[in-house]
Amino acid sequence: MKTFYDVQQLLKKFGIIIYVGNRNADIELMEMEVKELYKLGLIEKEIFQRAILVLRQEKNKNELW
């Protein structure tokens, strides 16, 4: 998992599609969903960590623009 798209595809596997129209809001909601999937034991720790890292990097990129 290396890109924002990869995280979107992970969530899509669980029937979760997020598009609010605001990139930062999308990232926040995606992070919440990834945390919930991990808490429920549906994804492994390594996948959880990579997804959160990708989302935080994306958030930082957005803040620079």
Number of C-alpha atoms within 10 A of each C-alpha: 16 11 15 18 11 13 22 16 15 18 17 12 9 10 9 13 14 15 11 11 8 8 13 16 14 17 24 13 15 23 20 12 15 23 17 14 16 16 13 9 10 12 15 11 12 10 15 20 15 15 24 18 17 20 23 16 14 16 17 12 10 12 9 6 5
